[in-house]
Amino acid sequence: MNKRMLWSRILCALGFAVIAIEAVLLSLRFRSNCWYVFLWILPVGGSGLVALGAFLGNSRYREFLYGAFGLTVCGWYPALLVVVSALADSGSIGWWAFVAYAYPVGAIMSLVGAGLVLVESFRRTPIHKDSVEAT
């Protein structure tokens, strides 16, 4: 196995774990005011790790994961504003709150994509240097 494929597997597994851990912590209602807000950055990093892993492994799901990363990044700030306004008990969330749905959709796409890239990397037969002809 070459180093790019190894790093691809490591980054995809790490990104998958980061997004899954964040989802579990949010479902446990870990709502300390300062830590709850900072947990929202984890899927952005995890989605980026998965997209980088797909790039390094030259996966056929690269474009899918680039889109998932874009959705996660674009939806992160509005989602953060929705959470902050909910913590402040303002009572009114702007009409722009629908943009915040891009954040969980991108995170879910990254989870699915990480699984697809990992399965693909284990099914792909490695090409050994001995079998490649020099031109």
C-alpha positions in Angstrom: 0.0 0.0 0.0 1.4 3.4 -0.9 1.5 6.3 1.5 -1.3 8.3 -0.2 -3.8 5.5 0.2 -2.8 5.0 3.8 -3.2 8.7 4.5 -6.5 8.7 2.7 -7.8 5.9 4.9 -6.6 7.6 8.1 -8.1 11.0 7.1 -11.4 9.5 6.1 -11.7 7.5 9.3 -10.7 10.5 11.5 -13.2 12.8 9.7 -15.9 10.2 10.1 -15.1 9.9 13.9 -15.0 13.6 14.4 -18.5 14.2 12.8 -20.0 11.2 14.6 -18.6 12.3 18.0 -20.0 15.8 17.5 -23.4 14.3 16.7 -23.3 12.2 19.8 -22.3 15.1 22.0 -25.0 17.3 20.7 -27.6 14.6 21.1 -26.6 14.3 24.8 -27.6 17.9 25.2 -24.1 19.0 26.2 -25.3 22.6 26.6 -22.7 24.5 28.6 -23.1 27.9 26.9 -19.5 28.3 25.7 -18.7 24.6 24.8 -22.0 24.0 23.1 -21.2 26.7 20.6 -17.7 25.5 19.9 -18.9 22.0 19.2 -20.5 23.3 16.0 -17.1 23.7 14.3 -16.2 20.0 14.5 -18.2 18.8 11.5 -16.6 21.5 9.3 -13.1 20.1 10.2 -14.3 16.5 9.8 -15.9 17.2 6.5 -12.7 18.9 5.3 -10.7 15.8 6.5 -12.9 13.5 4.6 -12.7 15.6 1.4 -8.9 15.7 1.7 -8.8 11.9 2.2 -10.9 11.4 -0.9 -8.5 13.7 -2.8 -5.4 11.9 -1.6 -6.9 8.5 -2.4 -8.1 9.7 -5.8 -11.6 8.4 -5.0 -14.4 8.5 -7.5 -16.5 10.2 -4.8 -14.3 13.3 -4.7 -16.7 15.7 -6.2 -19.5 14.5 -3.9 -17.4 15.2 -0.9 -16.2 18.6 -2.2 -19.9 19.5 -2.4 -20.6 18.2 1.1 -17.7 20.2 2.4 -19.0 23.3 0.7 -22.5 22.8 2.1 -21.1 22.3 5.6 -19.0 25.4 5.4 -21.7 27.6 3.9 -24.3 26.4 6.4 -22.1 26.6 9.5 -22.4 30.4 10.2 -26.2 30.6 9.8 -26.5 27.4 12.0 -24.3 29.0 14.6 -26.4 32.2 14.5 -29.6 30.1 15.0 -28.0 28.4 18.0 -26.8 31.6 19.6 -30.2 33.2 19.1 -31.9 30.2 20.7 -29.5 30.4 23.6 -30.3 34.1 24.0 -34.0 33.3 24.1 -34.7 36.0 21.5 -37.8 34.3 20.4 -37.5 35.3 16.7 -35.2 33.6 14.3 -34.9 35.4 10.9 -36.3 34.0 7.7 -32.7 33.2 6.7 -32.7 30.3 9.1 -33.5 27.9 6.3 -29.9 28.4 5.0 -28.8 26.6 8.2 -30.2 23.3 6.9 -27.1 23.2 4.6 -25.0 22.5 7.7 -26.5 19.1 8.8 -27.1 18.1 5.2 -23.4 18.6 4.4 -22.4 16.8 7.6 -24.6 13.8 6.8 -23.3 13.7 3.2 -19.7 13.7 4.6 -20.5 10.8 6.9 -22.0 8.8 4.0 -19.1 9.8 1.7 -16.5 8.8 4.3 -18.0 5.3 4.5 -18.1 5.0 0.7 -14.4 6.1 0.4 -13.3 3.7 3.1 -15.2 0.8 1.5 -13.8 1.7 -1.9 -10.2 1.9 -0.6 -10.4 -1.6 0.9 -12.0 -3.1 -2.2 -9.6 -1.6 -4.7 -6.7 -3.8 -5.6 -3.4 -2.1 -5.1 -1.0 -1.8 -8.1 2.5 -3.0 -7.2 5.5 -1.2 -8.5 6.9 -4.5 -9.9 4.0 -4.9 -12.3 4.3 -1.5 -13.8 6.3 -1.3 -17.0 8.8 1.5 -17.4 8.2 3.6 -20.5 
